[in-house]
Structure formats: structure tokens, C-alpha cells
Amino acid sequence: MSLGLGGIVVIAALMLSGGSAFAETSANTIMPGCRAFLTQSNRELWGSPFCAGVIVGLRAVPDISCEPDSVTTGQVVRVLVQYIDARPARMHEDFRKLALEAMKAAWPCQR
């Protein structure tokens, strides 16, 4: 089943909203899953698919960031991990917000 761009945009919007459709989304909760995604260990960890899903959703929304087409999801996860790890005082904040900041910082759009 293919969602198409419209479906992906809706999913991304839901993920970025503060709605109660998702469990705890602090960086404290999600970062272990992002690290598991990078090492491909414990792929069953809840945060790993959530981490990748947030990234896929954000990448589908135009003008969120302007990374080259050749950038992989794994590379984006690596950027997010580095960005968030460099800000340990913000680990209590929503992972989705920090992910958006990291992507914009790493691949800013030229306006």
C-alpha cells in the first residue's frame, strides 16, 4: 500500500503535532532507538522505528530542510544523534522538535 505524498504529509503533521496519538516522545525516550537504528541492534526497540518514522515524515515535507537527494535516512539519524547528544540539557524536550532543528541546522534551505 502506497500512501503517496499527501498521506506522508498528513502523517508528518500528526507526528509533529502535540496530539496524544503517540506515547512519550522526549529525546530521552527516543534516542536509544535512534542509536539502535544506527547500530542495527535490538531493532525491536520501540524508539527505533519511531526515530526512523519521524525522519521519513520530516523528509517528505517540502522545505523542512534541503539535504541533497543522496542523503540516506541513516545519515540523517547520525546527524540527529550528534545534534541532540551535543545538547544534553535538552533531552527532556520533544524529539520531533529537536529532529526538525537538527535537520534545518545541517541542511539549511537557501531562501
N, CA and C atoms as a LAMMPS dump frame, in Angstrom:
ITEM: TIMESTEP
0
ITEM: NUMBER OF ATOMS
333
ITEM: BOX BOUNDS ff ff ff
-5.0000000000000000e+02 5.0000000000000000e+02
-5.0000000000000000e+02 5.0000000000000000e+02
-5.0000000000000000e+02 5.0000000000000000e+02
ITEM: ATOMS id mol type element x y z
1 1 1 N 0.837 -1.173 0
2 1 2 C 0 0 0
3 1 3 C 0.884 1.238 0
4 2 1 N 0.654 2.136 -0.91
5 2 2 C 1.421 3.361 -1.013
6 2 3 C 0.59 4.53 -0.505
7 3 1 N 1.181 5.313 0.377
8 3 2 C 0.474 6.459 0.934
9 3 3 C 0.468 7.655 -0.006
10 4 1 N 1.464 7.783 -0.801
11 4 2 C 1.6 8.962 -1.632
12 4 3 C 2.066 10.141 -0.796
13 5 1 N 2.441 11.221 -1.454
14 5 2 C 2.969 12.391 -0.76
15 5 3 C 1.934 12.986 0.19
16 6 1 N 0.686 13.042 -0.206
17 6 2 C -0.359 13.602 0.647
18 6 3 C -0.484 12.839 1.957
19 7 1 N -0.482 11.514 1.879
20 7 2 C -0.578 10.694 3.088
21 7 3 C 0.621 10.863 3.983
22 8 1 N 1.787 10.96 3.396
23 8 2 C 3.007 11.142 4.175
24 8 3 C 2.985 12.491 4.867
25 9 1 N 2.519 13.517 4.169
26 9 2 C 2.449 14.85 4.768
27 9 3 C 1.491 14.846 5.954
28 10 1 N 0.37 14.147 5.83
29 10 2 C -0.585 14.057 6.94
30 10 3 C 0.053 13.346 8.127
31 11 1 N 0.749 12.256 7.863
32 11 2 C 1.423 11.526 8.944
33 11 3 C 2.475 12.407 9.601
34 12 1 N 3.25 13.119 8.799
35 12 2 C 4.269 14.012 9.361
36 12 3 C 3.628 15.088 10.219
37 13 1 N 2.519 15.638 9.758
38 13 2 C 1.832 16.672 10.531
39 13 3 C 1.344 16.116 11.864
40 14 1 N 0.807 14.91 11.853
41 14 2 C 0.363 14.286 13.102
42 14 3 C 1.533 14.046 14.045
43 15 1 N 2.656 13.615 13.468
44 15 2 C 3.826 13.335 14.29
45 15 3 C 4.372 14.614 14.908
46 16 1 N 4.279 15.724 14.197
47 16 2 C 4.813 16.976 14.7
48 16 3 C 3.837 17.682 15.629
49 17 1 N 2.586 17.269 15.596
50 17 2 C 1.601 17.891 16.48
51 17 3 C 1.811 17.407 17.899
52 18 1 N 1.256 18.105 18.811
53 18 2 C 1.376 17.71 20.208
54 18 3 C 0.292 16.746 20.624
55 19 1 N -0.412 16.135 19.676
56 19 2 C -1.537 15.263 19.977
57 19 3 C -1.165 14.073 20.828
58 20 1 N -2.165 13.484 21.406
59 20 2 C -1.949 12.36 22.304
60 20 3 C -1.933 11.037 21.564
61 21 1 N -1.87 11.074 20.229
62 21 2 C -1.876 9.839 19.461
63 21 3 C -0.588 9.049 19.645
64 22 1 N 0.446 9.674 20.19
65 22 2 C 1.723 9 20.355
66 22 3 C 2.105 8.981 21.83
67 23 1 N 2.853 7.997 22.204
68 23 2 C 3.329 7.887 23.576
69 23 3 C 4.403 8.94 23.821
70 24 1 N 5.092 8.815 24.907
71 24 2 C 6.161 9.742 25.29
72 24 3 C 7.133 9.935 24.136
73 25 1 N 7.383 11.193 23.768
74 25 2 C 8.252 11.466 22.628
75 25 3 C 9.439 12.344 22.994
76 26 1 N 9.837 12.328 24.252
77 26 2 C 11.014 13.113 24.619
78 26 3 C 12.254 12.473 23.994
79 27 1 N 13.278 13.283 23.839
80 27 2 C 14.541 12.754 23.316
81 27 3 C 15.082 11.663 24.235
82 28 1 N 14.846 11.783 25.542
83 28 2 C 15.267 10.736 26.484
84 28 3 C 14.7 9.376 26.094
85 29 1 N 13.464 9.375 25.629
86 29 2 C 12.786 8.129 25.282
87 29 3 C 13.188 7.62 23.905
88 30 1 N 13.346 8.508 22.949
89 30 2 C 13.545 8.114 21.554
90 30 3 C 15.007 7.881 21.19
91 31 1 N 15.923 8.591 21.809
92 31 2 C 17.342 8.486 21.422
93 31 3 C 17.904 7.066 21.51
94 32 1 N 17.558 6.25 22.512
95 32 2 C 18.071 4.875 22.482
96 32 3 C 17.654 4.135 21.208
97 33 1 N 16.463 4.423 20.715
98 33 2 C 16.02 3.808 19.468
99 33 3 C 16.791 4.312 18.262
100 34 1 N 17.155 5.587 18.269
101 34 2 C 17.962 6.132 17.174
102 34 3 C 19.346 5.485 17.169
103 35 1 N 19.894 5.305 18.361
104 35 2 C 21.204 4.642 18.443
105 35 3 C 21.096 3.19 17.993
106 36 1 N 20.004 2.523 18.365
107 36 2 C 19.785 1.139 17.926
108 36 3 C 19.641 1.078 16.409
109 37 1 N 18.977 2.078 15.825
110 37 2 C 18.836 2.144 14.375
111 37 3 C 20.208 2.207 13.719
112 38 1 N 21.114 3.009 14.284
113 38 2 C 22.45 3.163 13.703
114 38 3 C 23.282 1.898 13.826
115 39 1 N 23.159 1.204 14.947
116 39 2 C 23.962 0.003 15.158
117 39 3 C 23.249 -1.247 14.671
118 40 1 N 21.983 -1.09 14.299
119 40 2 C 21.136 -2.191 13.86
120 40 3 C 21.052 -3.282 14.911
121 41 1 N 21.153 -2.865 16.178
122 41 2 C 20.965 -3.816 17.264
123 41 3 C 19.61 -3.571 17.895
124 42 1 N 18.999 -4.599 18.344
125 42 2 C 17.718 -4.514 19.033
126 42 3 C 16.702 -3.715 18.221
127 43 1 N 16.471 -4.123 16.977
128 43 2 C 15.55 -3.422 16.084
129 43 3 C 14.112 -3.446 16.609
130 44 1 N 13.86 -4.271 17.62
131 44 2 C 12.51 -4.345 18.167
132 44 3 C 12.242 -3.22 19.159
133 45 1 N 13.275 -2.496 19.548
134 45 2 C 13.115 -1.397 20.485
135 45 3 C 12.13 -0.393 19.917
136 46 1 N 11.145 0.042 20.715
137 46 2 C 10.075 0.908 20.232
138 46 3 C 10.611 2.172 19.584
139 47 1 N 11.612 2.785 20.151
140 47 2 C 12.105 4.052 19.636
141 47 3 C 12.761 3.975 18.276
142 48 1 N 13.281 2.82 17.886
143 48 2 C 13.975 2.71 16.614
144 48 3 C 13.049 2.964 15.424
145 49 1 N 11.909 2.286 15.333
146 49 2 C 11.013 2.6 14.216
147 49 3 C 10.412 4.001 14.339
148 50 1 N 10.2 4.471 15.555
149 50 2 C 9.661 5.819 15.725
150 50 3 C 10.682 6.84 15.245
151 51 1 N 11.938 6.646 15.61
152 51 2 C 13.009 7.55 15.185
153 51 3 C 13.052 7.616 13.658
154 52 1 N 13.087 6.481 13.019
155 52 2 C 13.143 6.449 11.553
156 52 3 C 11.873 7.025 10.95
157 53 1 N 10.724 6.756 11.563
158 53 2 C 9.459 7.266 11.052
159 53 3 C 9.371 8.779 11.098
160 54 1 N 9.86 9.363 12.192
161 54 2 C 9.878 10.824 12.291
162 54 3 C 10.723 11.399 11.168
163 55 1 N 11.863 10.804 10.942
164 55 2 C 12.776 11.303 9.912
165 55 3 C 12.163 11.166 8.52
166 56 1 N 11.589 10.019 8.227
167 56 2 C 10.961 9.821 6.922
168 56 3 C 9.834 10.83 6.73
169 57 1 N 9.043 11.041 7.785
170 57 2 C 7.956 12.016 7.704
171 57 3 C 8.452 13.428 7.48
172 58 1 N 9.473 13.829 8.217
173 58 2 C 10.013 15.178 8.066
174 58 3 C 10.626 15.388 6.689
175 59 1 N 11.29 14.361 6.191
176 59 2 C 11.926 14.485 4.878
177 59 3 C 10.906 14.599 3.759
178 60 1 N 9.683 14.14 3.989
179 60 2 C 8.653 14.184 2.956
180 60 3 C 7.982 15.551 2.863
181 61 1 N 8.17 16.384 3.87
182 61 2 C 7.533 17.701 3.874
183 61 3 C 8.472 18.691 3.172
184 62 1 N 7.967 19.333 2.127
185 62 2 C 8.824 20.276 1.386
186 62 3 C 9.329 21.414 2.273
187 63 1 N 10.557 21.819 2.031
188 63 2 C 11.191 22.968 2.682
189 63 3 C 11.423 22.815 4.181
190 64 1 N 11.335 21.597 4.707
191 64 2 C 11.716 21.372 6.113
192 64 3 C 13.224 21.546 6.211
193 65 1 N 13.924 20.854 5.348
194 65 2 C 15.368 21.022 5.215
195 65 3 C 15.691 20.778 3.748
196 66 1 N 16.899 21.055 3.377
197 66 2 C 17.264 20.947 1.961
198 66 3 C 18.459 20.023 1.766
199 67 1 N 18.398 18.849 2.397
200 67 2 C 19.503 17.912 2.22
201 67 3 C 19.509 17.387 0.783
202 68 1 N 20.686 17.057 0.281
203 68 2 C 20.778 16.512 -1.076
204 68 3 C 20 15.199 -1.181
205 69 1 N 19.548 14.871 -2.366
206 69 2 C 18.804 13.634 -2.59
207 69 3 C 19.601 12.397 -2.197
208 70 1 N 20.919 12.498 -2.225
209 70 2 C 21.762 11.338 -1.932
210 70 3 C 21.873 11.023 -0.441
211 71 1 N 21.378 11.889 0.429
212 71 2 C 21.462 11.674 1.871
213 71 3 C 20.498 10.555 2.257
214 72 1 N 20.996 9.582 3.019
215 72 2 C 20.176 8.448 3.431
216 72 3 C 19.525 8.709 4.791
217 73 1 N 18.537 7.918 5.119
218 73 2 C 17.903 8.018 6.437
219 73 3 C 18.932 7.769 7.532
220 74 1 N 19.837 6.826 7.316
221 74 2 C 20.891 6.559 8.292
222 74 3 C 21.775 7.769 8.536
223 75 1 N 22.097 8.496 7.487
224 75 2 C 22.904 9.703 7.639
225 75 3 C 22.143 10.766 8.421
226 76 1 N 20.852 10.891 8.168
227 76 2 C 20.048 11.86 8.913
228 76 3 C 19.993 11.462 10.382
229 77 1 N 19.812 10.171 10.665
230 77 2 C 19.795 9.712 12.061
231 77 3 C 21.114 10.065 12.738
232 78 1 N 22.227 9.852 12.041
233 78 2 C 23.537 10.18 12.604
234 78 3 C 23.627 11.667 12.952
235 79 1 N 23.144 12.523 12.066
236 79 2 C 23.145 13.973 12.3
237 79 3 C 22.295 14.297 13.528
238 80 1 N 21.121 13.685 13.622
239 80 2 C 20.243 13.944 14.767
240 80 3 C 20.88 13.51 16.07
241 81 1 N 21.486 12.338 16.072
242 81 2 C 22.134 11.833 17.286
243 81 3 C 23.245 12.79 17.719
244 82 1 N 24.065 13.225 16.786
245 82 2 C 25.141 14.156 17.118
246 82 3 C 24.589 15.478 17.637
247 83 1 N 23.559 15.996 16.998
248 83 2 C 22.961 17.272 17.379
249 83 3 C 22.376 17.184 18.789
250 84 1 N 21.587 16.162 19.034
251 84 2 C 20.919 16.031 20.331
252 84 3 C 21.922 15.684 21.431
253 85 1 N 22.884 14.826 21.135
254 85 2 C 23.912 14.484 22.139
255 85 3 C 24.721 15.71 22.552
256 86 1 N 24.865 16.666 21.652
257 86 2 C 25.613 17.891 21.964
258 86 3 C 24.807 18.845 22.841
259 87 1 N 23.543 18.509 23.106
260 87 2 C 22.647 19.347 23.913
261 87 3 C 21.979 18.523 25.014
262 88 1 N 22.765 17.946 25.91
263 88 2 C 22.191 17.045 26.926
264 88 3 C 21.157 17.71 27.827
265 89 1 N 21.234 18.994 28.016
266 89 2 C 20.259 19.691 28.865
267 89 3 C 18.876 19.743 28.218
268 90 1 N 18.787 19.396 26.942
269 90 2 C 17.502 19.461 26.229
270 90 3 C 16.883 18.081 25.995
271 91 1 N 17.438 17.05 26.61
272 91 2 C 16.952 15.685 26.393
273 91 3 C 15.503 15.499 26.826
274 92 1 N 14.998 16.352 27.684
275 92 2 C 13.601 16.251 28.131
276 92 3 C 12.628 16.8 27.087
277 93 1 N 13.141 17.517 26.097
278 93 2 C 12.295 18.137 25.084
279 93 3 C 11.814 17.102 24.064
280 94 1 N 10.81 17.476 23.319
281 94 2 C 10.221 16.599 22.319
282 94 3 C 11.243 16.275 21.225
283 95 1 N 11.416 14.992 20.975
284 95 2 C 12.368 14.53 19.972
285 95 3 C 12.059 15.126 18.604
286 96 1 N 10.782 15.232 18.268
287 96 2 C 10.395 15.726 16.942
288 96 3 C 10.855 17.156 16.731
289 97 1 N 10.745 17.969 17.764
290 97 2 C 11.194 19.365 17.678
291 97 3 C 12.707 19.417 17.481
292 98 1 N 13.438 18.629 18.25
293 98 2 C 14.897 18.611 18.134
294 98 3 C 15.338 18.054 16.783
295 99 1 N 14.619 17.055 16.285
296 99 2 C 14.946 16.489 14.972
297 99 3 C 14.788 17.544 13.881
298 100 1 N 13.731 18.299 13.96
299 100 2 C 13.496 19.373 12.993
300 100 3 C 14.611 20.41 13.057
301 101 1 N 14.992 20.808 14.254
302 101 2 C 16.092 21.766 14.423
303 101 3 C 17.385 21.223 13.825
304 102 1 N 17.674 19.962 14.107
305 102 2 C 18.915 19.347 13.624
306 102 3 C 18.963 19.31 12.104
307 103 1 N 17.844 18.944 11.5
308 103 2 C 17.807 18.875 10.036
309 103 3 C 17.958 20.254 9.411
310 104 1 N 17.308 21.245 9.992
311 104 2 C 17.428 22.609 9.465
312 104 3 C 18.846 23.146 9.649
313 105 1 N 19.494 22.792 10.751
314 105 2 C 20.856 23.251 11.006
315 105 3 C 21.849 22.579 10.054
316 106 1 N 21.646 21.294 9.803
317 106 2 C 22.584 20.54 8.966
318 106 3 C 22.416 20.872 7.476
319 107 1 N 21.161 21.054 7.059
320 107 2 C 20.885 21.298 5.64
321 107 3 C 19.928 22.485 5.495
322 108 1 N 20.416 23.692 5.763
323 108 2 C 19.523 24.86 5.662
324 108 3 C 19.121 25.112 4.216
325 109 1 N 17.922 25.571 4.048
326 109 2 C 17.433 25.934 2.719
327 109 3 C 17.874 27.359 2.415
328 110 1 N 18.355 27.581 1.21
329 110 2 C 18.734 28.912 0.779
330 110 3 C 17.477 29.614 0.302
331 111 1 N 17.13 30.694 0.904
332 111 2 C 15.885 31.402 0.552
333 111 3 C 16.184 32.577 -0.334
